[in-house]
Amino acid sequence: MKVLDLGRMEYGACLELQRRLHTERVRGEGEDTILLVEHDPVATLGRRGEREEVFDPTLPVFTIERGGKATYHGPGQIVLYPIVHLGEGNRDVRRWVQHLEALMVQLLADFGVPARAKLDLPGVWTVATDKKIASIGIAIQHWVSFHGVALNVTIEPREFERIDPCGLGAAVMTSMVREGANATMADVRSWLKQHAPTHFATFAKKRIES
């Protein structure tokens, strides 16, 4: 499994890259790949999203394959896109989402921000303030996963007022810095490069063992 650190990339270009890598994995080509990226301000709409959920008319809007409603991406937020073939014996979508959530919970714990997942609300929430700090929206086609998880690192939570995030309202959003973490984007990128491949490999290992 390889990691591609894309730095800061326009959303449309990154989406094109995701789709190309996804197609390769569906064909049995290439290898499982994790994309790390920071986007310019953009709104995306999942399969349940509506254009009315985007309040800022200056934002580019992309309607995409993932589940969920509106999501905002911008500087100060790290986005993780795992393009992973789930394979035979491991076709449990909910467990895959939980695997993504678990990675974020571990990352946040290592930076001093206790967090948890909720059964009824996809994403990751802080324990202390019960705010949403990471959003998850995936698509699985031909049992290859793409799209992924967005973690708020240094982004100002008021940025989310430009949309109605996941139908929950902007007031629910927070960031690592807002929660007291002494973390930079570089710190979080480094952590993910070190830990994400091993974490996703454990999912693949369970697939093989099952």
Secondary structure, DSSP 8 states (H G I E B T S, - for coil): -EEEEEEE--HHHHHHHHHHHHHHHHTT-S--EEEEEE--SEEEE-TT--GGGB--TTS-EEE-SSSSSEEEE-TTEEEEEEEEE--TT---HHHHHHHHHHHHHHHHHHTT--EEE-SSS-SEEETTT--EEEEEEEEEETTEEEEEEEEESS--GGGGGGB-GGGS-GGGB--TTTTT----HHHHHHHHHHHHHHHHHHHHHHHHH-
